Amino acid sequence: MPADVTVVDGIPCSTITDSELERLLLAICRTAGLPAPEVNVWVPVPRRAVQGRPSLATQRLIVETDGRDVHTTRQAFERDRERDQRLMLAGWRVVRFTWRQLTREPERVAATLRALLAQADGP
């Protein structure tokens, strides 16, 4: 297995980010003292595996970073929603953050992630 790939809960993950948005998310998590999400996690779901990037795999949380440049077409919009539905049916939670949220509201992003992680930990 390549050095940039790890396995979390039996799921191969990479530590190489795909975008500036992912790097922003990782920096927000680091600054807020939150666990660093695994990156490029391939999640087995019915019909085919889905890439969840980045992901807090141990908490079954997929954190999506959405920029307009890749999500402007109707096909991309539809594909993202169908993918989220498949992930949720497989027991994963999905949360999406936009460029504006990541760049202008990092404290709110961190607070949302903290609350979602607390829910995963139970009461």
KOLTILUM-749042 format. One record per residue: x, y, z of N, C-alpha, C, CB in turn. Coordinates in nm, 2 decimals. Glycine has a CB too. Layout:
BEGIN
npx: X; npy: Y; npz: Z; capx: X; capy: Y; capz: Z; cpx: X; cpy: Y; cpz: Z; cbpx: X; cbpy: Y; cbpz: Z
...
This chain:
BEGIN
npx: 0.09; npy: -0.12; npz: 0.00; capx: 0.00; capy: 0.00; capz: 0.00; cpx: 0.09; cpy: 0.12; cpz: 0.00; cbpx: -0.10; cbpy: 0.00; cbpz: 0.12
npx: 0.06; npy: 0.22; npz: -0.08; capx: 0.14; capy: 0.35; capz: -0.09; cpx: 0.15; cpy: 0.42; cpz: 0.05; cbpx: 0.09; cbpy: 0.44; cbpz: -0.19
npx: 0.25; npy: 0.50; npz: 0.07; capx: 0.27; capy: 0.56; capz: 0.20; cpx: 0.16; cpy: 0.67; cpz: 0.23; cbpx: 0.41; cbpy: 0.63; cbpz: 0.20
npx: 0.10; npy: 0.72; npz: 0.12; capx: -0.01; capy: 0.82; capz: 0.15; cpx: -0.14; cpy: 0.76; cpz: 0.17; cbpx: -0.01; cbpy: 0.92; cbpz: 0.03
npx: -0.15; npy: 0.63; npz: 0.18; capx: -0.28; capy: 0.56; capz: 0.20; cpx: -0.28; cpy: 0.49; cpz: 0.34; cbpx: -0.31; cbpy: 0.46; cbpz: 0.09
npx: -0.38; npy: 0.52; npz: 0.42; capx: -0.40; capy: 0.45; capz: 0.55; cpx: -0.53; cpy: 0.37; cpz: 0.54; cbpx: -0.40; cbpy: 0.55; cbpz: 0.66
npx: -0.56; npy: 0.29; npz: 0.64; capx: -0.69; capy: 0.22; capz: 0.65; cpx: -0.75; cpy: 0.26; cpz: 0.78; cbpx: -0.67; cbpy: 0.07; cbpz: 0.64
npx: -0.88; npy: 0.31; npz: 0.77; capx: -0.96; capy: 0.35; capz: 0.89; cpx: -1.08; cpy: 0.26; cpz: 0.89; cbpx: -0.99; cbpy: 0.50; cbpz: 0.89
npx: -1.10; npy: 0.19; npz: 0.99; capx: -1.22; capy: 0.10; capz: 1.00; cpx: -1.23; cpy: 0.01; cpz: 0.87; cbpx: -1.35; cbpy: 0.18; cbpz: 1.02
npx: -1.12; npy: -0.04; npz: 0.83; capx: -1.12; capy: -0.13; capz: 0.71; cpx: -1.13; cpy: -0.05; cpz: 0.58; cbpx: -1.22; cbpy: -0.23; cbpz: 0.72
npx: -1.13; npy: 0.08; npz: 0.58; capx: -1.16; capy: 0.16; capz: 0.46; cpx: -1.03; cpy: 0.23; cpz: 0.42; cbpx: -1.27; cbpy: 0.26; cbpz: 0.47
npx: -0.98; npy: 0.21; npz: 0.29; capx: -0.85; capy: 0.28; capz: 0.25; cpx: -0.88; cpy: 0.43; cpz: 0.24; cbpx: -0.81; cbpy: 0.22; cbpz: 0.12
npx: -0.78; npy: 0.51; npz: 0.29; capx: -0.79; capy: 0.65; capz: 0.29; cpx: -0.66; cpy: 0.71; cpz: 0.24; cbpx: -0.83; cbpy: 0.71; cbpz: 0.43
npx: -0.66; npy: 0.82; npz: 0.18; capx: -0.54; capy: 0.89; capz: 0.14; cpx: -0.52; cpy: 1.02; cpz: 0.23; cbpx: -0.54; cbpy: 0.93; cbpz: -0.01
npx: -0.40; npy: 1.06; npz: 0.24; capx: -0.37; capy: 1.19; capz: 0.32; cpx: -0.35; cpy: 1.30; cpz: 0.22; cbpx: -0.25; cbpy: 1.17; cbpz: 0.41
npx: -0.36; npy: 1.28; npz: 0.09; capx: -0.34; capy: 1.39; capz: -0.01; cpx: -0.47; cpy: 1.45; cpz: -0.04; cbpx: -0.27; cbpy: 1.33; cbpz: -0.14
npx: -0.48; npy: 1.58; npz: -0.03; capx: -0.60; capy: 1.66; capz: -0.06; cpx: -0.61; cpy: 1.68; cpz: -0.20; cbpx: -0.61; cbpy: 1.79; cbpz: 0.02
npx: -0.74; npy: 1.70; npz: -0.25; capx: -0.77; capy: 1.73; capz: -0.39; cpx: -0.79; cpy: 1.87; cpz: -0.42; cbpx: -0.89; cbpy: 1.65; cbpz: -0.43
npx: -0.81; npy: 1.95; npz: -0.32; capx: -0.84; capy: 2.09; capz: -0.35; cpx: -0.81; cpy: 2.19; cpz: -0.24; cbpx: -0.99; cbpy: 2.10; cbpz: -0.37
npx: -0.81; npy: 2.31; npz: -0.27; capx: -0.79; capy: 2.42; capz: -0.17; cpx: -0.90; cpy: 2.41; cpz: -0.06; cbpx: -0.79; cbpy: 2.56; cbpz: -0.24
npx: -1.02; npy: 2.38; npz: -0.10; capx: -1.13; capy: 2.37; capz: 0.00; cpx: -1.10; cpy: 2.27; cpz: 0.10; cbpx: -1.26; cbpy: 2.34; cbpz: -0.07
npx: -1.05; npy: 2.15; npz: 0.06; capx: -1.01; capy: 2.05; capz: 0.15; cpx: -0.90; cpy: 2.10; cpz: 0.25; cbpx: -0.97; cbpy: 1.92; cbpz: 0.08
npx: -0.80; npy: 2.17; npz: 0.19; capx: -0.70; capy: 2.22; capz: 0.28; cpx: -0.75; cpy: 2.32; cpz: 0.38; cbpx: -0.59; cbpy: 2.29; cbpz: 0.19
npx: -0.85; npy: 2.40; npz: 0.34; capx: -0.91; capy: 2.50; capz: 0.43; cpx: -0.98; cpy: 2.42; cpz: 0.54; cbpx: -1.01; cbpy: 2.59; cbpz: 0.36
npx: -1.06; npy: 2.32; npz: 0.51; capx: -1.13; capy: 2.24; capz: 0.61; cpx: -1.03; cpy: 2.17; cpz: 0.71; cbpx: -1.21; cbpy: 2.13; cbpz: 0.54
npx: -0.92; npy: 2.12; npz: 0.66; capx: -0.82; capy: 2.06; capz: 0.75; cpx: -0.76; cpy: 2.16; cpz: 0.84; cbpx: -0.71; cbpy: 1.99; cbpz: 0.66
npx: -0.74; npy: 2.28; npz: 0.79; capx: -0.68; capy: 2.39; capz: 0.87; cpx: -0.78; cpy: 2.43; cpz: 0.98; cbpx: -0.64; cbpy: 2.51; cbpz: 0.79
npx: -0.91; npy: 2.44; npz: 0.94; capx: -1.02; capy: 2.47; capz: 1.04; cpx: -1.02; cpy: 2.37; cpz: 1.15; cbpx: -1.16; cbpy: 2.48; cbpz: 0.97
npx: -1.02; npy: 2.24; npz: 1.11; capx: -1.02; capy: 2.13; capz: 1.21; cpx: -0.90; cpy: 2.14; cpz: 1.30; cbpx: -1.02; cbpy: 2.00; cbpz: 1.14
npx: -0.78; npy: 2.17; npz: 1.25; capx: -0.66; capy: 2.18; capz: 1.32; cpx: -0.67; cpy: 2.29; cpz: 1.42; cbpx: -0.53; cbpy: 2.19; cbpz: 1.23
npx: -0.71; npy: 2.41; npz: 1.38; capx: -0.72; capy: 2.53; capz: 1.46; cpx: -0.82; cpy: 2.51; cpz: 1.57; cbpx: -0.76; cbpy: 2.65; cbpz: 1.38
npx: -0.93; npy: 2.44; npz: 1.55; capx: -1.04; capy: 2.42; capz: 1.64; cpx: -1.01; cpy: 2.30; cpz: 1.74; cbpx: -1.17; cbpy: 2.40; cbpz: 1.57
npx: -0.90; npy: 2.23; npz: 1.71; capx: -0.87; capy: 2.11; capz: 1.79; cpx: -0.96; cpy: 1.99; cpz: 1.77; cbpx: -0.88; cbpy: 2.15; cbpz: 1.94
npx: -1.01; npy: 1.99; npz: 1.65; capx: -1.10; capy: 1.88; capz: 1.60; cpx: -1.02; cpy: 1.77; cpz: 1.54; cbpx: -1.21; cbpy: 1.92; cbpz: 1.51
npx: -1.06; npy: 1.64; npz: 1.54; capx: -0.99; capy: 1.54; capz: 1.47; cpx: -0.97; cpy: 1.57; cpz: 1.32; cbpx: -1.06; cbpy: 1.40; cbpz: 1.49
npx: -0.86; npy: 1.55; npz: 1.27; capx: -0.84; capy: 1.57; capz: 1.12; cpx: -0.91; cpy: 1.47; cpz: 1.04; cbpx: -0.69; cbpy: 1.57; cbpz: 1.09
npx: -0.99; npy: 1.51; npz: 0.95; capx: -1.06; capy: 1.41; capz: 0.86; cpx: -0.96; cpy: 1.33; cpz: 0.78; cbpx: -1.17; cbpy: 1.48; cbpz: 0.77
npx: -1.00; npy: 1.21; npz: 0.75; capx: -0.92; capy: 1.13; capz: 0.65; cpx: -0.96; cpy: 1.19; cpz: 0.52; cbpx: -0.95; cbpy: 0.98; cbpz: 0.66
npx: -0.88; npy: 1.18; npz: 0.42; capx: -0.91; capy: 1.23; capz: 0.29; cpx: -0.92; cpy: 1.12; cpz: 0.19; cbpx: -0.80; cbpy: 1.34; cbpz: 0.25
npx: -1.01; npy: 1.14; npz: 0.09; capx: -1.03; capy: 1.04; capz: -0.02; cpx: -1.06; cpy: 0.90; cpz: 0.03; cbpx: -0.90; cbpy: 1.04; cbpz: -0.10
npx: -1.16; npy: 0.90; npz: 0.12; capx: -1.20; capy: 0.77; capz: 0.17; cpx: -1.30; cpy: 0.70; cpz: 0.07; cbpx: -1.28; cbpy: 0.79; cbpz: 0.31
npx: -1.27; npy: 0.58; npz: 0.04; capx: -1.37; capy: 0.50; capz: -0.05; cpx: -1.46; cpy: 0.42; cpz: 0.04; cbpx: -1.29; cbpy: 0.41; cbpz: -0.15
npx: -1.59; npy: 0.46; npz: 0.03; capx: -1.69; capy: 0.40; capz: 0.12; cpx: -1.77; cpy: 0.30; cpz: 0.04; cbpx: -1.78; cbpy: 0.51; cbpz: 0.18
npx: -1.77; npy: 0.17; npz: 0.09; capx: -1.85; capy: 0.07; capz: 0.02; cpx: -2.00; cpy: 0.10; cpz: 0.04; cbpx: -1.81; cbpy: -0.07; cbpz: 0.06
npx: -2.07; npy: 0.12; npz: -0.07; capx: -2.22; capy: 0.14; capz: -0.06; cpx: -2.28; cpy: 0.06; cpz: -0.17; cbpx: -2.26; cbpy: 0.29; cbpz: -0.07
npx: -2.41; npy: 0.03; npz: -0.16; capx: -2.47; capy: -0.05; capz: -0.27; cpx: -2.45; cpy: 0.00; cpz: -0.41; cbpx: -2.62; cbpy: -0.07; cbpz: -0.24
npx: -2.43; npy: -0.08; npz: -0.50; capx: -2.41; capy: -0.05; capz: -0.65; cpx: -2.26; cpy: -0.02; cpz: -0.68; cbpx: -2.49; cbpy: 0.06; cbpz: -0.69
npx: -2.19; npy: 0.05; npz: -0.60; capx: -2.05; capy: 0.07; capz: -0.62; cpx: -1.99; cpy: 0.16; cpz: -0.50; cbpx: -2.02; cbpy: 0.14; cbpz: -0.76
npx: -1.86; npy: 0.16; npz: -0.49; capx: -1.80; capy: 0.24; capz: -0.38; cpx: -1.81; cpy: 0.38; cpz: -0.42; cbpx: -1.65; cbpy: 0.20; cbpz: -0.36
npx: -1.82; npy: 0.47; npz: -0.32; capx: -1.83; capy: 0.61; capz: -0.33; cpx: -1.71; cpy: 0.68; cpz: -0.26; cbpx: -1.97; cbpy: 0.67; cbpz: -0.28
npx: -1.66; npy: 0.78; npz: -0.32; capx: -1.55; capy: 0.85; capz: -0.26; cpx: -1.61; cpy: 0.96; cpz: -0.17; cbpx: -1.45; cbpy: 0.91; cbpz: -0.36
npx: -1.57; npy: 0.96; npz: -0.04; capx: -1.62; capy: 1.06; capz: 0.05; cpx: -1.50; cpy: 1.14; cpz: 0.09; cbpx: -1.69; cbpy: 1.00; cbpz: 0.17
npx: -1.49; npy: 1.27; npz: 0.05; capx: -1.37; capy: 1.34; capz: 0.08; cpx: -1.41; cpy: 1.48; cpz: 0.14; cbpx: -1.29; cbpy: 1.36; cbpz: -0.04
npx: -1.34; npy: 1.52; npz: 0.24; capx: -1.28; capy: 1.44; capz: 0.34; cpx: -1.38; cpy: 1.37; cpz: 0.43; cbpx: -1.19; cbpy: 1.53; cbpz: 0.43
npx: -1.34; npy: 1.28; npz: 0.51; capx: -1.43; capy: 1.20; capz: 0.59; cpx: -1.38; cpy: 1.18; cpz: 0.73; cbpx: -1.46; cbpy: 1.07; cbpz: 0.53
npx: -1.47; npy: 1.18; npz: 0.83; capx: -1.43; capy: 1.14; capz: 0.96; cpx: -1.48; cpy: 1.00; cpz: 0.98; cbpx: -1.49; cbpy: 1.24; cbpz: 1.08
npx: -1.40; npy: 0.91; npz: 0.92; capx: -1.45; capy: 0.77; capz: 0.90; cpx: -1.49; cpy: 0.70; cpz: 1.03; cbpx: -1.34; cbpy: 0.69; cbpz: 0.84
npx: -1.42; npy: 0.72; npz: 1.14; capx: -1.46; capy: 0.65; capz: 1.27; cpx: -1.59; cpy: 0.70; cpz: 1.32; cbpx: -1.35; cbpy: 0.67; cbpz: 1.37
npx: -1.64; npy: 0.82; npz: 1.28; capx: -1.77; capy: 0.87; capz: 1.32; cpx: -1.87; cpy: 0.86; cpz: 1.21; cbpx: -1.75; cbpy: 1.02; cbpz: 1.37
npx: -1.83; npy: 0.79; npz: 1.10; capx: -1.92; capy: 0.77; capz: 0.99; cpx: -1.98; cpy: 0.90; cpz: 0.94; cbpx: -2.04; cbpy: 0.67; cbpz: 1.03
npx: -1.90; npy: 1.00; npz: 0.93; capx: -1.94; capy: 1.14; capz: 0.88; cpx: -1.86; cpy: 1.17; cpz: 0.76; cbpx: -1.92; cbpy: 1.24; cbpz: 1.00
npx: -1.93; npy: 1.21; npz: 0.65; capx: -1.86; capy: 1.25; capz: 0.53; cpx: -1.88; cpy: 1.41; cpz: 0.53; cbpx: -1.93; cbpy: 1.19; cbpz: 0.40
npx: -1.77; npy: 1.48; npz: 0.52; capx: -1.77; capy: 1.62; capz: 0.51; cpx: -1.73; cpy: 1.66; cpz: 0.37; cbpx: -1.67; cbpy: 1.68; cbpz: 0.62
npx: -1.83; npy: 1.72; npz: 0.30; capx: -1.81; capy: 1.76; capz: 0.16; cpx: -1.77; cpy: 1.91; cpz: 0.16; cbpx: -1.93; cbpy: 1.74; cbpz: 0.08
npx: -1.68; npy: 1.95; npz: 0.08; capx: -1.64; capy: 2.09; capz: 0.05; cpx: -1.69; cpy: 2.12; cpz: -0.09; cbpx: -1.49; cbpy: 2.12; cbpz: 0.08
npx: -1.78; npy: 2.21; npz: -0.10; capx: -1.84; capy: 2.24; capz: -0.24; cpx: -1.80; cpy: 2.37; cpz: -0.29; cbpx: -1.99; cbpy: 2.23; cbpz: -0.23
npx: -1.73; npy: 2.37; npz: -0.40; capx: -1.70; capy: 2.50; capz: -0.47; cpx: -1.79; cpy: 2.51; cpz: -0.59; cbpx: -1.56; cbpy: 2.51; cbpz: -0.51
npx: -1.82; npy: 2.62; npz: -0.64; capx: -1.91; capy: 2.64; capz: -0.75; cpx: -1.85; cpy: 2.59; cpz: -0.88; cbpx: -1.94; cbpy: 2.79; cbpz: -0.77
npx: -1.72; npy: 2.59; npz: -0.89; capx: -1.66; capy: 2.55; capz: -1.02; cpx: -1.69; cpy: 2.41; cpz: -1.06; cbpx: -1.51; cbpy: 2.57; cbpz: -1.01
npx: -1.71; npy: 2.32; npz: -0.96; capx: -1.74; capy: 2.18; capz: -1.00; cpx: -1.88; cpy: 2.14; cpz: -0.98; cbpx: -1.65; cbpy: 2.09; cbpz: -0.92
npx: -1.96; npy: 2.23; npz: -0.92; capx: -2.10; capy: 2.19; capz: -0.89; cpx: -2.20; cpy: 2.28; cpz: -0.96; cbpx: -2.12; cbpy: 2.20; cbpz: -0.74
npx: -2.16; npy: 2.34; npz: -1.08; capx: -2.25; capy: 2.43; capz: -1.15; cpx: -2.34; cpy: 2.36; cpz: -1.24; cbpx: -2.16; cbpy: 2.53; cbpz: -1.22
npx: -2.31; npy: 2.25; npz: -1.29; capx: -2.40; capy: 2.18; capz: -1.39; cpx: -2.51; cpy: 2.11; cpz: -1.32; cbpx: -2.32; cbpy: 2.08; cbpz: -1.48
npx: -2.62; npy: 2.09; npz: -1.39; capx: -2.73; capy: 2.02; capz: -1.33; cpx: -2.69; cpy: 1.87; cpz: -1.31; cbpx: -2.85; cbpy: 2.02; cbpz: -1.43
npx: -2.61; npy: 1.82; npz: -1.39; capx: -2.57; capy: 1.68; capz: -1.37; cpx: -2.49; cpy: 1.66; cpz: -1.25; cbpx: -2.48; cbpy: 1.63; cbpz: -1.49
npx: -2.39; npy: 1.75; npz: -1.22; capx: -2.31; capy: 1.75; capz: -1.10; cpx: -2.40; cpy: 1.76; cpz: -0.97; cbpx: -2.20; cbpy: 1.85; cbpz: -1.10
npx: -2.50; npy: 1.86; npz: -0.98; capx: -2.59; capy: 1.88; capz: -0.87; cpx: -2.67; cpy: 1.75; cpz: -0.84; cbpx: -2.69; cbpy: 2.00; cbpz: -0.90
npx: -2.72; npy: 1.69; npz: -0.94; capx: -2.80; capy: 1.57; capz: -0.93; cpx: -2.72; cpy: 1.45; cpz: -0.88; cbpx: -2.87; cbpy: 1.53; cbpz: -1.06
npx: -2.60; npy: 1.44; npz: -0.93; capx: -2.51; capy: 1.33; capz: -0.89; cpx: -2.47; cpy: 1.35; cpz: -0.74; cbpx: -2.38; cbpy: 1.34; cbpz: -0.98
npx: -2.44; npy: 1.47; npz: -0.70; capx: -2.41; capy: 1.49; capz: -0.56; cpx: -2.53; cpy: 1.45; cpz: -0.47; cbpx: -2.37; cbpy: 1.64; cbpz: -0.53
npx: -2.65; npy: 1.48; npz: -0.50; capx: -2.76; capy: 1.45; capz: -0.42; cpx: -2.79; cpy: 1.30; cpz: -0.41; cbpx: -2.89; cbpy: 1.52; cbpz: -0.47
npx: -2.77; npy: 1.23; npz: -0.53; capx: -2.79; capy: 1.09; capz: -0.54; cpx: -2.68; cpy: 1.02; cpz: -0.45; cbpx: -2.78; cbpy: 1.04; cbpz: -0.68
npx: -2.56; npy: 1.07; npz: -0.46; capx: -2.45; capy: 1.01; capz: -0.38; cpx: -2.47; cpy: 1.03; cpz: -0.23; cbpx: -2.32; cbpy: 1.08; cbpz: -0.42
npx: -2.52; npy: 1.15; npz: -0.19; capx: -2.55; capy: 1.17; capz: -0.05; cpx: -2.66; cpy: 1.07; cpz: 0.00; cbpx: -2.60; cbpy: 1.31; cbpz: -0.03
npx: -2.76; npy: 1.05; npz: -0.08; capx: -2.86; capy: 0.96; capz: -0.05; cpx: -2.81; cpy: 0.82; cpz: -0.03; cbpx: -2.97; cbpy: 0.96; cbpz: -0.15
npx: -2.72; npy: 0.77; npz: -0.12; capx: -2.67; capy: 0.64; capz: -0.11; cpx: -2.58; cpy: 0.62; cpz: 0.01; cbpx: -2.58; cbpy: 0.61; cbpz: -0.23
npx: -2.50; npy: 0.73; npz: 0.05; capx: -2.42; capy: 0.73; capz: 0.17; cpx: -2.51; cpy: 0.72; cpz: 0.29; cbpx: -2.33; cbpy: 0.85; cbpz: 0.17
npx: -2.61; npy: 0.80; npz: 0.30; capx: -2.70; capy: 0.80; capz: 0.41; cpx: -2.77; cpy: 0.66; cpz: 0.43; cbpx: -2.80; cbpy: 0.91; cbpz: 0.41
npx: -2.81; npy: 0.60; npz: 0.32; capx: -2.87; capy: 0.47; capz: 0.33; cpx: -2.78; cpy: 0.37; cpz: 0.38; cbpx: -2.93; cbpy: 0.43; cbpz: 0.19
npx: -2.65; npy: 0.39; npz: 0.36; capx: -2.54; capy: 0.30; capz: 0.40; cpx: -2.50; cpy: 0.33; cpz: 0.55; cbpx: -2.42; cbpy: 0.30; cbpz: 0.31
npx: -2.57; npy: 0.43; npz: 0.61; capx: -2.54; capy: 0.45; capz: 0.75; cpx: -2.44; cpy: 0.57; cpz: 0.78; cbpx: -2.48; cbpy: 0.33; cbpz: 0.82
npx: -2.41; npy: 0.64; npz: 0.67; capx: -2.31; capy: 0.76; capz: 0.69; cpx: -2.40; cpy: 0.89; cpz: 0.69; cbpx: -2.21; cbpy: 0.76; cbpz: 0.57
npx: -2.34; npy: 0.98; npz: 0.77; capx: -2.40; capy: 1.12; capz: 0.77; cpx: -2.32; cpy: 1.20; cpz: 0.67; cbpx: -2.41; cbpy: 1.18; cbpz: 0.91
npx: -2.39; npy: 1.30; npz: 0.60; capx: -2.32; capy: 1.38; capz: 0.51; cpx: -2.35; cpy: 1.53; cpz: 0.54; cbpx: -2.36; cbpy: 1.35; cbpz: 0.36
npx: -2.24; npy: 1.61; npz: 0.55; capx: -2.26; capy: 1.75; capz: 0.57; cpx: -2.18; cpy: 1.82; cpz: 0.47; cbpx: -2.21; cbpy: 1.80; cbpz: 0.72
npx: -2.23; npy: 1.93; npz: 0.41; capx: -2.16; capy: 2.01; capz: 0.30; cpx: -2.13; cpy: 2.15; cpz: 0.35; cbpx: -2.25; cbpy: 2.01; cbpz: 0.18
npx: -2.01; npy: 2.19; npz: 0.32; capx: -1.97; capy: 2.33; capz: 0.35; cpx: -1.93; cpy: 2.40; cpz: 0.22; cbpx: -1.86; cbpy: 2.34; cbpz: 0.45
npx: -1.97; npy: 2.52; npz: 0.20; capx: -1.93; capy: 2.60; capz: 0.08; cpx: -1.80; cpy: 2.67; cpz: 0.10; cbpx: -2.05; cbpy: 2.69; cbpz: 0.04
npx: -1.75; npy: 2.72; npz: -0.02; capx: -1.63; capy: 2.81; capz: -0.01; cpx: -1.65; cpy: 2.93; cpz: 0.08; cbpx: -1.60; cbpy: 2.86; cbpz: -0.16
npx: -1.77; npy: 2.99; npz: 0.07; capx: -1.80; capy: 3.11; capz: 0.15; cpx: -1.80; cpy: 3.07; cpz: 0.30; cbpx: -1.93; cbpy: 3.17; cbpz: 0.11
npx: -1.86; npy: 2.96; npz: 0.33; capx: -1.86; capy: 2.92; capz: 0.47; cpx: -1.72; cpy: 2.89; cpz: 0.52; cbpx: -1.95; cbpy: 2.79; cbpz: 0.49
npx: -1.64; npy: 2.82; npz: 0.44; capx: -1.51; capy: 2.78; capz: 0.49; cpx: -1.42; cpy: 2.91; cpz: 0.50; cbpx: -1.45; cbpy: 2.68; cbpz: 0.39
npx: -1.43; npy: 3.00; npz: 0.41; capx: -1.35; capy: 3.12; capz: 0.41; cpx: -1.39; cpy: 3.23; cpz: 0.51; cbpx: -1.33; cbpy: 3.17; cbpz: 0.28
npx: -1.53; npy: 3.25; npz: 0.52; capx: -1.58; capy: 3.36; capz: 0.60; cpx: -1.64; cpy: 3.32; cpz: 0.73; cbpx: -1.68; cbpy: 3.43; cbpz: 0.52
npx: -1.67; npy: 3.19; npz: 0.75; capx: -1.73; capy: 3.15; capz: 0.88; cpx: -1.67; cpy: 3.03; cpz: 0.94; cbpx: -1.88; cbpy: 3.12; cbpz: 0.85
npx: -1.53; npy: 3.03; npz: 0.95; capx: -1.46; capy: 2.91; capz: 1.00; cpx: -1.51; cpy: 2.87; cpz: 1.14; cbpx: -1.32; cbpy: 2.93; cbpz: 0.99
npx: -1.54; npy: 2.96; npz: 1.22; capx: -1.58; capy: 2.93; capz: 1.36; cpx: -1.72; cpy: 2.85; cpz: 1.35; cbpx: -1.60; cbpy: 3.05; cbpz: 1.44
npx: -1.81; npy: 2.89; npz: 1.26; capx: -1.94; capy: 2.82; capz: 1.25; cpx: -1.92; cpy: 2.68; cpz: 1.20; cbpx: -2.03; cbpy: 2.91; cbpz: 1.17
npx: -1.83; npy: 2.67; npz: 1.10; capx: -1.80; capy: 2.54; capz: 1.04; cpx: -1.74; cpy: 2.45; cpz: 1.16; cbpx: -1.69; cbpy: 2.55; cbpz: 0.93
npx: -1.65; npy: 2.50; npz: 1.24; capx: -1.59; capy: 2.42; capz: 1.35; cpx: -1.70; cpy: 2.38; cpz: 1.45; cbpx: -1.48; cbpy: 2.50; cbpz: 1.42
npx: -1.79; npy: 2.48; npz: 1.48; capx: -1.90; capy: 2.45; capz: 1.58; cpx: -1.99; cpy: 2.35; cpz: 1.52; cbpx: -1.97; cbpy: 2.58; cbpz: 1.61
npx: -2.02; npy: 2.35; npz: 1.40; capx: -2.11; capy: 2.25; capz: 1.34; cpx: -2.05; cpy: 2.11; cpz: 1.34; cbpx: -2.14; cbpy: 2.29; cbpz: 1.19
npx: -1.92; npy: 2.11; npz: 1.31; capx: -1.85; capy: 1.98; capz: 1.31; cpx: -1.84; cpy: 1.92; cpz: 1.45; cbpx: -1.71; cbpy: 1.99; cbpz: 1.25
npx: -1.81; npy: 2.01; npz: 1.55; capx: -1.80; capy: 1.97; capz: 1.69; cpx: -1.94; cpy: 1.91; cpz: 1.73; cbpx: -1.76; cbpy: 2.09; cbpz: 1.78
npx: -2.05; npy: 1.98; npz: 1.70; capx: -2.18; capy: 1.93; capz: 1.74; cpx: -2.21; cpy: 1.79; cpz: 1.67; cbpx: -2.29; cbpy: 2.03; cbpz: 1.70
npx: -2.18; npy: 1.78; npz: 1.54; capx: -2.20; capy: 1.65; capz: 1.47; cpx: -2.12; cpy: 1.54; cpz: 1.54; cbpx: -2.17; cbpy: 1.67; cbpz: 1.32
npx: -1.99; npy: 1.57; npz: 1.57; capx: -1.91; capy: 1.47; capz: 1.63; cpx: -1.96; cpy: 1.43; cpz: 1.77; cbpx: -1.77; cbpy: 1.52; cbpz: 1.65
npx: -2.02; npy: 1.53; npz: 1.84; capx: -2.07; capy: 1.50; capz: 1.98; cpx: -2.20; cpy: 1.41; cpz: 1.96; cbpx: -2.11; cbpy: 1.63; cbpz: 2.05
npx: -2.28; npy: 1.43; npz: 1.86; capx: -2.39; capy: 1.34; capz: 1.84; cpx: -2.35; cpy: 1.20; cpz: 1.81; cbpx: -2.47; cbpy: 1.39; cbpz: 1.72
npx: -2.24; npy: 1.18; npz: 1.74; capx: -2.18; capy: 1.05; capz: 1.71; cpx: -2.14; cpy: 0.98; cpz: 1.83; cbpx: -2.07; cbpy: 1.06; cbpz: 1.61
npx: -2.09; npy: 1.06; npz: 1.93; capx: -2.03; capy: 1.00; capz: 2.05; cpx: -2.15; cpy: 0.96; cpz: 2.15; cbpx: -1.94; cbpy: 1.10; cbpz: 2.12
npx: -2.27; npy: 1.01; npz: 2.12; capx: -2.38; capy: 0.97; capz: 2.21; cpx: -2.40; cpy: 1.07; cpz: 2.32; cbpx: -2.37; cbpy: 0.83; cbpz: 2.26
npx: -2.51; npy: 1.05; npz: 2.40; capx: -2.53; capy: 1.14; capz: 2.51; cpx: -2.43; cpy: 1.13; cpz: 2.62; cbpx: -2.67; cbpy: 1.12; cbpz: 2.57
